[in-house]
Amino acid sequence: MDKGTIVRTVALAIAWLNALLAQYNLQPIPVLDEETIAYGLALIASIWGWFKNNYVTLKGKQQKKVLQQNNLAK
């Protein structure tokens, strides 16, 4: 596994642990308040999803061009 996969997995595990602790009225991880963590995760997930599903980088634009040349994308 690469570093990115490990970091994303750990972040996901911490987020779920924090959500479960809050759900069962236990003390959540005292890094930030729950609302800030929720909004932060939603923001990161939305930006990441937008970035990964759109051709915004030079490499992405080249990939789209190749897909279009092979009639695999609109």
N, CA, C and O atoms as a CHARMM CRD file, in Angstrom:
* protein
*
  296
    1    1 MET  N      0.84400  -1.18800   0.00000 PROA 1      0.00000
    2    1 MET  CA     0.00000   0.00000   0.00000 PROA 1      0.00000
    3    1 MET  C      0.88500   1.24500   0.00000 PROA 1      0.00000
    4    1 MET  O      1.97300   1.25400   0.57600 PROA 1      0.00000
    5    2 ASP  N      0.40500   2.27100  -0.64400 PROA 2      0.00000
    6    2 ASP  CA     1.15200   3.52700  -0.63800 PROA 2      0.00000
    7    2 ASP  C      0.72800   4.39200   0.54900 PROA 2      0.00000
    8    2 ASP  O     -0.24800   4.09100   1.23500 PROA 2      0.00000
    9    3 LYS  N      1.47100   5.46300   0.77800 PROA 3      0.00000
   10    3 LYS  CA     1.21500   6.33600   1.92700 PROA 3      0.00000
   11    3 LYS  C     -0.17800   6.95800   1.87700 PROA 3      0.00000
   12    3 LYS  O     -0.84900   7.07600   2.90200 PROA 3      0.00000
   13    4 GLY  N     -0.60600   7.35200   0.68500 PROA 4      0.00000
   14    4 GLY  CA    -1.92400   7.97500   0.54400 PROA 4      0.00000
   15    4 GLY  C     -3.04000   7.05500   0.99100 PROA 4      0.00000
   16    4 GLY  O     -3.97800   7.49500   1.65700 PROA 4      0.00000
   17    5 THR  N     -2.95300   5.78900   0.63600 PROA 5      0.00000
   18    5 THR  CA    -3.97100   4.81600   1.02900 PROA 5      0.00000
   19    5 THR  C     -3.99900   4.65700   2.53700 PROA 5      0.00000
   20    5 THR  O     -5.07000   4.58800   3.14000 PROA 5      0.00000
   21    6 ILE  N     -2.83900   4.60000   3.14000 PROA 6      0.00000
   22    6 ILE  CA    -2.75500   4.44900   4.60000 PROA 6      0.00000
   23    6 ILE  C     -3.33400   5.66800   5.29500 PROA 6      0.00000
   24    6 ILE  O     -4.10700   5.53000   6.24300 PROA 6      0.00000
   25    7 VAL  N     -2.97100   6.85800   4.83900 PROA 7      0.00000
   26    7 VAL  CA    -3.47700   8.09200   5.45400 PROA 7      0.00000
   27    7 VAL  C     -4.99200   8.17200   5.32500 PROA 7      0.00000
   28    7 VAL  O     -5.67600   8.49600   6.29600 PROA 7      0.00000
   29    8 ARG  N     -5.53200   7.87900   4.12800 PROA 8      0.00000
   30    8 ARG  CA    -6.98000   7.93500   3.93700 PROA 8      0.00000
   31    8 ARG  C     -7.69500   6.89200   4.79000 PROA 8      0.00000
   32    8 ARG  O     -8.77500   7.16000   5.31900 PROA 8      0.00000
   33    9 THR  N     -7.10800   5.71400   4.92900 PROA 9      0.00000
   34    9 THR  CA    -7.71700   4.66000   5.74600 PROA 9      0.00000
   35    9 THR  C     -7.73700   5.04800   7.21300 PROA 9      0.00000
   36    9 THR  O     -8.74100   4.84900   7.89600 PROA 9      0.00000
   37   10 VAL  N     -6.63800   5.59900   7.70200 PROA 10     0.00000
   38   10 VAL  CA    -6.57700   6.02400   9.10700 PROA 10     0.00000
   39   10 VAL  C     -7.55700   7.16600   9.35400 PROA 10     0.00000
   40   10 VAL  O     -8.25500   7.17500  10.36800 PROA 10     0.00000
   41   11 ALA  N     -7.61300   8.13000   8.43600 PROA 11     0.00000
   42   11 ALA  CA    -8.54300   9.25400   8.59300 PROA 11     0.00000
   43   11 ALA  C     -9.98800   8.76200   8.60600 PROA 11     0.00000
   44   11 ALA  O    -10.80000   9.23700   9.40000 PROA 11     0.00000
   45   12 LEU  N    -10.30900   7.81900   7.73400 PROA 12     0.00000
   46   12 LEU  CA   -11.65700   7.26300   7.70100 PROA 12     0.00000
   47   12 LEU  C    -11.98000   6.53400   9.00500 PROA 12     0.00000
   48   12 LEU  O    -13.08000   6.67400   9.54100 PROA 12     0.00000
   49   13 ALA  N    -11.03000   5.76200   9.51200 PROA 13     0.00000
   50   13 ALA  CA   -11.23900   5.03700  10.76400 PROA 13     0.00000
   51   13 ALA  C    -11.45400   6.00500  11.92900 PROA 13     0.00000
   52   13 ALA  O    -12.32400   5.77700  12.76900 PROA 13     0.00000
   53   14 ILE  N    -10.67700   7.06900  11.98400 PROA 14     0.00000
   54   14 ILE  CA   -10.83200   8.06500  13.05400 PROA 14     0.00000
   55   14 ILE  C    -12.19100   8.75000  12.94600 PROA 14     0.00000
   56   14 ILE  O    -12.86500   8.96300  13.95400 PROA 14     0.00000
   57   15 ALA  N    -12.59000   9.09500  11.72000 PROA 15     0.00000
   58   15 ALA  CA   -13.88400   9.75900  11.52900 PROA 15     0.00000
   59   15 ALA  C    -15.02600   8.85900  11.99100 PROA 15     0.00000
   60   15 ALA  O    -15.93800   9.32200  12.67600 PROA 15     0.00000
   61   16 TRP  N    -14.98600   7.57500  11.62400 PROA 16     0.00000
   62   16 TRP  CA   -16.04200   6.64900  12.03000 PROA 16     0.00000
   63   16 TRP  C    -16.01200   6.40400  13.53400 PROA 16     0.00000
   64   16 TRP  O    -17.06300   6.32600  14.17100 PROA 16     0.00000
   65   17 LEU  N    -14.82400   6.28400  14.10000 PROA 17     0.00000
   66   17 LEU  CA   -14.71100   6.10300  15.54600 PROA 17     0.00000
   67   17 LEU  C    -15.31300   7.29500  16.27200 PROA 17     0.00000
   68   17 LEU  O    -16.05800   7.13300  17.23900 PROA 17     0.00000
   69   18 ASN  N    -14.98800   8.48400  15.80300 PROA 18     0.00000
   70   18 ASN  CA   -15.52200   9.69700  16.41400 PROA 18     0.00000
   71   18 ASN  C    -17.04700   9.74400  16.27700 PROA 18     0.00000
   72   18 ASN  O    -17.74100  10.11500  17.22400 PROA 18     0.00000
   73   19 ALA  N    -17.56700   9.37400  15.11600 PROA 19     0.00000
   74   19 ALA  CA   -19.01500   9.37700  14.89800 PROA 19     0.00000
   75   19 ALA  C    -19.70500   8.36700  15.80800 PROA 19     0.00000
   76   19 ALA  O    -20.75800   8.65800  16.37600 PROA 19     0.00000
   77   20 LEU  N    -19.11800   7.18700  15.94900 PROA 20     0.00000
   78   20 LEU  CA   -19.71300   6.16900  16.81900 PROA 20     0.00000
   79   20 LEU  C    -19.67500   6.58600  18.29000 PROA 20     0.00000
   80   20 LEU  O    -20.63700   6.37100  19.02700 PROA 20     0.00000
   81   21 LEU  N    -18.57000   7.17600  18.70600 PROA 21     0.00000
   82   21 LEU  CA   -18.48700   7.65700  20.08700 PROA 21     0.00000
   83   21 LEU  C    -19.55900   8.70800  20.36100 PROA 21     0.00000
   84   21 LEU  O    -20.20700   8.68400  21.40700 PROA 21     0.00000
   85   22 ALA  N    -19.74100   9.62600  19.42100 PROA 22     0.00000
   86   22 ALA  CA   -20.75500  10.66600  19.58300 PROA 22     0.00000
   87   22 ALA  C    -22.15500  10.05300  19.57400 PROA 22     0.00000
   88   22 ALA  O    -23.02200  10.48000  20.33600 PROA 22     0.00000
   89   23 GLN  N    -22.37900   9.06000  18.72100 PROA 23     0.00000
   90   23 GLN  CA   -23.68700   8.40500  18.62500 PROA 23     0.00000
   91   23 GLN  C    -24.09300   7.76100  19.95500 PROA 23     0.00000
   92   23 GLN  O    -25.26100   7.80400  20.34200 PROA 23     0.00000
   93   24 TYR  N    -23.13300   7.17500  20.63800 PROA 24     0.00000
   94   24 TYR  CA   -23.42300   6.48300  21.89500 PROA 24     0.00000
   95   24 TYR  C    -23.17700   7.35800  23.12300 PROA 24     0.00000
   96   24 TYR  O    -23.01900   6.86500  24.24000 PROA 24     0.00000
   97   25 ASN  N    -23.15000   8.67400  22.88000 PROA 25     0.00000
   98   25 ASN  CA   -22.99200   9.66400  23.95400 PROA 25     0.00000
   99   25 ASN  C    -21.74400   9.43800  24.79100 PROA 25     0.00000
  100   25 ASN  O    -21.75000   9.66800  26.00000 PROA 25     0.00000
  101   26 LEU  N    -20.68000   8.99000  24.14700 PROA 26     0.00000
  102   26 LEU  CA   -19.38800   8.86000  24.79600 PROA 26     0.00000
  103   26 LEU  C    -18.52300  10.05200  24.39700 PROA 26     0.00000
  104   26 LEU  O    -18.84400  10.77200  23.45100 PROA 26     0.00000
  105   27 GLN  N    -17.44600  10.25100  25.10900 PROA 27     0.00000
  106   27 GLN  CA   -16.56600  11.38700  24.82200 PROA 27     0.00000
  107   27 GLN  C    -15.88700  11.18400  23.46100 PROA 27     0.00000
  108   27 GLN  O    -15.09700  10.25200  23.30400 PROA 27     0.00000
  109   28 PRO  N    -16.18500  12.04900  22.46900 PROA 28     0.00000
  110   28 PRO  CA   -15.50100  11.92700  21.18200 PROA 28     0.00000
  111   28 PRO  C    -14.03700  12.34400  21.30200 PROA 28     0.00000
  112   28 PRO  O    -13.61800  12.90700  22.31300 PROA 28     0.00000
  113   29 ILE  N    -13.28400  12.06200  20.27500 PROA 29     0.00000
  114   29 ILE  CA   -11.87100  12.43000  20.26800 PROA 29     0.00000
  115   29 ILE  C    -11.77900  13.94600  20.40000 PROA 29     0.00000
  116   29 ILE  O    -12.35300  14.66900  19.58600 PROA 29     0.00000
  117   30 PRO  N    -11.07200  14.43400  21.40500 PROA 30     0.00000
  118   30 PRO  CA   -11.08400  15.87800  21.69900 PROA 30     0.00000
  119   30 PRO  C    -10.15400  16.71500  20.82900 PROA 30     0.00000
  120   30 PRO  O     -9.38900  17.53200  21.34300 PROA 30     0.00000
  121   31 VAL  N    -10.21300  16.51900  19.52700 PROA 31     0.00000
  122   31 VAL  CA    -9.38500  17.31400  18.63200 PROA 31     0.00000
  123   31 VAL  C    -10.12700  18.60300  18.28100 PROA 31     0.00000
  124   31 VAL  O     -9.61800  19.70400  18.49000 PROA 31     0.00000
  125   32 LEU  N    -11.30000  18.44900  17.76000 PROA 32     0.00000
  126   32 LEU  CA   -12.18400  19.56400  17.40900 PROA 32     0.00000
  127   32 LEU  C    -13.59600  19.15400  17.78700 PROA 32     0.00000
  128   32 LEU  O    -13.85500  17.98800  18.08800 PROA 32     0.00000
  129   33 ASP  N    -14.50100  20.11000  17.76900 PROA 33     0.00000
  130   33 ASP  CA   -15.88100  19.74200  18.05900 PROA 33     0.00000
  131   33 ASP  C    -16.45800  18.94600  16.88800 PROA 33     0.00000
  132   33 ASP  O    -15.94500  19.00100  15.77000 PROA 33     0.00000
  133   34 GLU  N    -17.51700  18.21800  17.16000 PROA 34     0.00000
  134   34 GLU  CA   -18.10700  17.30000  16.17900 PROA 34     0.00000
  135   34 GLU  C    -18.53800  18.00400  14.90100 PROA 34     0.00000
  136   34 GLU  O    -18.33600  17.48900  13.80100 PROA 34     0.00000
  137   35 GLU  N    -19.12300  19.16600  15.04700 PROA 35     0.00000
  138   35 GLU  CA   -19.62600  19.87600  13.87600 PROA 35     0.00000
  139   35 GLU  C    -18.48500  20.28700  12.94900 PROA 35     0.00000
  140   35 GLU  O    -18.60700  20.17500  11.72900 PROA 35     0.00000
  141   36 THR  N    -17.39100  20.75600  13.51200 PROA 36     0.00000
  142   36 THR  CA   -16.24000  21.15300  12.70500 PROA 36     0.00000
  143   36 THR  C    -15.65900  19.95700  11.96800 PROA 36     0.00000
  144   36 THR  O    -15.30000  20.06100  10.79500 PROA 36     0.00000
  145   37 ILE  N    -15.56500  18.82700  12.64800 PROA 37     0.00000
  146   37 ILE  CA   -15.05600  17.61200  12.01500 PROA 37     0.00000
  147   37 ILE  C    -15.98500  17.18100  10.88500 PROA 37     0.00000
  148   37 ILE  O    -15.51400  16.82900   9.80300 PROA 37     0.00000
  149   38 ALA  N    -17.28800  17.20200  11.11600 PROA 38     0.00000
  150   38 ALA  CA   -18.25300  16.79200  10.09800 PROA 38     0.00000
  151   38 ALA  C    -18.17500  17.69700   8.87100 PROA 38     0.00000
  152   38 ALA  O    -18.14200  17.21200   7.74000 PROA 38     0.00000
  153   39 TYR  N    -18.14500  19.00000   9.09300 PROA 39     0.00000
  154   39 TYR  CA   -18.06100  19.93200   7.96400 PROA 39     0.00000
  155   39 TYR  C    -16.73100  19.79200   7.23400 PROA 39     0.00000
  156   39 TYR  O    -16.68300  19.85200   6.00500 PROA 39     0.00000
  157   40 GLY  N    -15.66100  19.60700   7.98400 PROA 40     0.00000
  158   40 GLY  CA   -14.34500  19.43000   7.36400 PROA 40     0.00000
  159   40 GLY  C    -14.29500  18.19100   6.49400 PROA 40     0.00000
  160   40 GLY  O    -13.78900  18.23200   5.37300 PROA 40     0.00000
  161   41 LEU  N    -14.82100  17.08400   7.00900 PROA 41     0.00000
  162   41 LEU  CA   -14.83800  15.84800   6.22600 PROA 41     0.00000
  163   41 LEU  C    -15.72900  15.98100   4.99900 PROA 41     0.00000
  164   41 LEU  O    -15.38400  15.48400   3.92700 PROA 41     0.00000
  165   42 ALA  N    -16.86500  16.64300   5.14100 PROA 42     0.00000
  166   42 ALA  CA   -17.75400  16.84300   3.99700 PROA 42     0.00000
  167   42 ALA  C    -17.07100  17.70600   2.93500 PROA 42     0.00000
  168   42 ALA  O    -17.17700  17.42900   1.74100 PROA 42     0.00000
  169   43 LEU  N    -16.37800  18.74200   3.37200 PROA 43     0.00000
  170   43 LEU  CA   -15.67200  19.61300   2.43300 PROA 43     0.00000
  171   43 LEU  C    -14.58400  18.84100   1.69600 PROA 43     0.00000
  172   43 LEU  O    -14.48100  18.92200   0.47200 PROA 43     0.00000
  173   44 ILE  N    -13.78500  18.10400   2.43000 PROA 44     0.00000
  174   44 ILE  CA   -12.69900  17.33400   1.81600 PROA 44     0.00000
  175   44 ILE  C    -13.25700  16.29500   0.84500 PROA 44     0.00000
  176   44 ILE  O    -12.74700  16.14600  -0.26500 PROA 44     0.00000
  177   45 ALA  N    -14.29100  15.58600   1.25800 PROA 45     0.00000
  178   45 ALA  CA   -14.88500  14.55800   0.39300 PROA 45     0.00000
  179   45 ALA  C    -15.46800  15.17300  -0.88000 PROA 45     0.00000
  180   45 ALA  O    -15.32900  14.60100  -1.96100 PROA 45     0.00000
  181   46 SER  N    -16.12800  16.34800  -0.76000 PROA 46     0.00000
  182   46 SER  CA   -16.70600  16.97500  -1.94700 PROA 46     0.00000
  183   46 SER  C    -15.63200  17.44500  -2.91100 PROA 46     0.00000
  184   46 SER  O    -15.74300  17.23800  -4.12000 PROA 46     0.00000
  185   47 ILE  N    -14.59100  18.07900  -2.38300 PROA 47     0.00000
  186   47 ILE  CA   -13.51300  18.56200  -3.25200 PROA 47     0.00000
  187   47 ILE  C    -12.80000  17.38600  -3.90100 PROA 47     0.00000
  188   47 ILE  O    -12.50700  17.41900  -5.09600 PROA 47     0.00000
  189   48 TRP  N    -12.52100  16.35100  -3.12600 PROA 48     0.00000
  190   48 TRP  CA   -11.83600  15.17500  -3.67300 PROA 48     0.00000
  191   48 TRP  C    -12.68600  14.49900  -4.74700 PROA 48     0.00000
  192   48 TRP  O    -12.17200  14.12600  -5.80200 PROA 48     0.00000
  193   49 GLY  N    -13.96900  14.34300  -4.48600 PROA 49     0.00000
  194   49 GLY  CA   -14.85900  13.73100  -5.46700 PROA 49     0.00000
  195   49 GLY  C    -14.95400  14.55000  -6.73600 PROA 49     0.00000
  196   49 GLY  O    -14.94200  13.99500  -7.83500 PROA 49     0.00000
  197   50 TRP  N    -15.04700  15.86500  -6.60100 PROA 50     0.00000
  198   50 TRP  CA   -15.09600  16.73800  -7.76700 PROA 50     0.00000
  199   50 TRP  C    -13.80400  16.62100  -8.56200 PROA 50     0.00000
  200   50 TRP  O    -13.83000  16.50000  -9.78700 PROA 50     0.00000
  201   51 PHE  N    -12.68100  16.65700  -7.86700 PROA 51     0.00000
  202   51 PHE  CA   -11.37800  16.61500  -8.51300 PROA 51     0.00000
  203   51 PHE  C    -11.16300  15.29000  -9.24300 PROA 51     0.00000
  204   51 PHE  O    -10.66800  15.27300 -10.37100 PROA 51     0.00000
  205   52 LYS  N    -11.53400  14.18200  -8.60100 PROA 52     0.00000
  206   52 LYS  CA   -11.29900  12.87000  -9.19800 PROA 52     0.00000
  207   52 LYS  C    -12.26500  12.57400 -10.34200 PROA 52     0.00000
  208   52 LYS  O    -11.94100  11.77300 -11.21900 PROA 52     0.00000
  209   53 ASN  N    -13.43500  13.19500 -10.35600 PROA 53     0.00000
  210   53 ASN  CA   -14.43200  12.90200 -11.38500 PROA 53     0.00000
  211   53 ASN  C    -14.46800  13.93400 -12.50200 PROA 53     0.00000
  212   53 ASN  O    -15.36700  13.91400 -13.34200 PROA 53     0.00000
  213   54 ASN  N    -13.50000  14.82600 -12.51200 PROA 54     0.00000
  214   54 ASN  CA   -13.41500  15.83000 -13.56300 PROA 54     0.00000
  215   54 ASN  C    -11.97900  15.88300 -14.07200 PROA 54     0.00000
  216   54 ASN  O    -11.03700  15.55100 -13.35300 PROA 54     0.00000
  217   55 TYR  N    -11.83500  16.29600 -15.29300 PROA 55     0.00000
  218   55 TYR  CA   -10.51400  16.36200 -15.91100 PROA 55     0.00000
  219   55 TYR  C     -9.95300  17.77300 -15.72000 PROA 55     0.00000
  220   55 TYR  O    -10.02200  18.59200 -16.63700 PROA 55     0.00000
  221   56 VAL  N     -9.40000  18.06600 -14.53900 PROA 56     0.00000
  222   56 VAL  CA    -8.95600  19.42200 -14.23800 PROA 56     0.00000
  223   56 VAL  C     -7.44400  19.59400 -14.32800 PROA 56     0.00000
  224   56 VAL  O     -6.96700  20.72200 -14.45900 PROA 56     0.00000
  225   57 THR  N     -6.68200  18.51200 -14.26200 PROA 57     0.00000
  226   57 THR  CA    -5.23500  18.61900 -14.35600 PROA 57     0.00000
  227   57 THR  C     -4.79300  18.39300 -15.80000 PROA 57     0.00000
  228   57 THR  O     -5.57900  17.93700 -16.63000 PROA 57     0.00000
  229   58 LEU  N     -3.55000  18.70900 -16.09200 PROA 58     0.00000
  230   58 LEU  CA    -3.02200  18.48100 -17.43400 PROA 58     0.00000
  231   58 LEU  C     -3.09500  16.99700 -17.77800 PROA 58     0.00000
  232   58 LEU  O     -3.48200  16.63000 -18.88700 PROA 58     0.00000
  233   59 LYS  N     -2.72500  16.15100 -16.83000 PROA 59     0.00000
  234   59 LYS  CA    -2.79100  14.70300 -17.06200 PROA 59     0.00000
  235   59 LYS  C     -4.23700  14.27100 -17.32300 PROA 59     0.00000
  236   59 LYS  O     -4.49000  13.46100 -18.21500 PROA 59     0.00000
  237   60 GLY  N     -5.17000  14.79900 -16.56000 PROA 60     0.00000
  238   60 GLY  CA    -6.58300  14.46900 -16.74100 PROA 60     0.00000
  239   60 GLY  C     -7.09800  14.89500 -18.09900 PROA 60     0.00000
  240   60 GLY  O     -7.86000  14.16600 -18.73500 PROA 60     0.00000
  241   61 LYS  N     -6.68700  16.07400 -18.54800 PROA 61     0.00000
  242   61 LYS  CA    -7.11200  16.55600 -19.86600 PROA 61     0.00000
  243   61 LYS  C     -6.54800  15.66900 -20.97500 PROA 61     0.00000
  244   61 LYS  O     -7.21700  15.41900 -21.97800 PROA 61     0.00000
  245   62 GLN  N     -5.31900  15.19800 -20.79100 PROA 62     0.00000
  246   62 GLN  CA    -4.72800  14.28500 -21.77000 PROA 62     0.00000
  247   62 GLN  C     -5.47900  12.95100 -21.77900 PROA 62     0.00000
  248   62 GLN  O     -5.70800  12.36200 -22.83500 PROA 62     0.00000
  249   63 GLN  N     -5.85500  12.48500 -20.58700 PROA 63     0.00000
  250   63 GLN  CA    -6.61900  11.23300 -20.50300 PROA 63     0.00000
  251   63 GLN  C     -7.96300  11.36900 -21.21500 PROA 63     0.00000
  252   63 GLN  O     -8.38700  10.46700 -21.93700 PROA 63     0.00000
  253   64 LYS  N     -8.62600  12.50000 -21.00400 PROA 64     0.00000
  254   64 LYS  CA    -9.92200  12.71800 -21.64800 PROA 64     0.00000
  255   64 LYS  C     -9.77700  12.74200 -23.16300 PROA 64     0.00000
  256   64 LYS  O    -10.61800  12.20500 -23.88300 PROA 64     0.00000
  257   65 LYS  N     -8.71400  13.36300 -23.63900 PROA 65     0.00000
  258   65 LYS  CA    -8.47600  13.42800 -25.07700 PROA 65     0.00000
  259   65 LYS  C     -8.30700  12.02100 -25.65800 PROA 65     0.00000
  260   65 LYS  O     -8.86200  11.71200 -26.71300 PROA 65     0.00000
  261   66 VAL  N     -7.54600  11.17600 -24.97200 PROA 66     0.00000
  262   66 VAL  CA    -7.34300   9.79900 -25.43700 PROA 66     0.00000
  263   66 VAL  C     -8.66300   9.03300 -25.40400 PROA 66     0.00000
  264   66 VAL  O     -8.96400   8.27800 -26.32800 PROA 66     0.00000
  265   67 LEU  N     -9.45300   9.22400 -24.34400 PROA 67     0.00000
  266   67 LEU  CA   -10.74900   8.55200 -24.26800 PROA 67     0.00000
  267   67 LEU  C    -11.67000   8.97600 -25.39800 PROA 67     0.00000
  268   67 LEU  O    -12.36400   8.14700 -25.98500 PROA 67     0.00000
  269   68 GLN  N    -11.67500  10.26700 -25.70100 PROA 68     0.00000
  270   68 GLN  CA   -12.51800  10.76300 -26.78400 PROA 68     0.00000
  271   68 GLN  C    -12.06300  10.24300 -28.13600 PROA 68     0.00000
  272   68 GLN  O    -12.89200   9.93900 -28.99300 PROA 68     0.00000
  273   69 GLN  N    -10.75700  10.13700 -28.33600 PROA 69     0.00000
  274   69 GLN  CA   -10.21900   9.62200 -29.59700 PROA 69     0.00000
  275   69 GLN  C    -10.64100   8.16700 -29.82500 PROA 69     0.00000
  276   69 GLN  O    -10.79200   7.71900 -30.96200 PROA 69     0.00000
  277   70 ASN  N    -10.82700   7.43900 -28.71200 PROA 70     0.00000
  278   70 ASN  CA   -11.20400   6.03300 -28.81000 PROA 70     0.00000
  279   70 ASN  C    -12.70000   5.82900 -28.59300 PROA 70     0.00000
  280   70 ASN  O    -13.15400   4.70700 -28.36500 PROA 70     0.00000
  281   71 ASN  N    -13.46600   6.92400 -28.66700 PROA 71     0.00000
  282   71 ASN  CA   -14.92800   6.88400 -28.47500 PROA 71     0.00000
  283   71 ASN  C    -15.34700   6.22800 -27.16200 PROA 71     0.00000
  284   71 ASN  O    -16.31900   5.47400 -27.11100 PROA 71     0.00000
  285   72 LEU  N    -14.58600   6.53200 -26.08800 PROA 72     0.00000
  286   72 LEU  CA   -14.89300   5.98200 -24.76100 PROA 72     0.00000
  287   72 LEU  C    -15.43700   7.04700 -23.82300 PROA 72     0.00000
  288   72 LEU  O    -15.83900   6.73000 -22.70400 PROA 72     0.00000
  289   73 ALA  N    -15.45900   8.28300 -24.24600 PROA 73     0.00000
  290   73 ALA  CA   -15.98300   9.37900 -23.41700 PROA 73     0.00000
  291   73 ALA  C    -16.66700  10.39200 -24.31000 PROA 73     0.00000
  292   73 ALA  O    -16.41700  10.46500 -25.51300 PROA 73     0.00000
  293   74 LYS  N    -17.52600  11.16200 -23.69700 PROA 74     0.00000
  294   74 LYS  CA   -18.25500  12.20900 -24.44400 PROA 74     0.00000
  295   74 LYS  C    -17.37200  13.40500 -24.66800 PROA 74     0.00000
  296   74 LYS  O    -17.80300  14.38500 -25.27500 PROA 74     0.00000
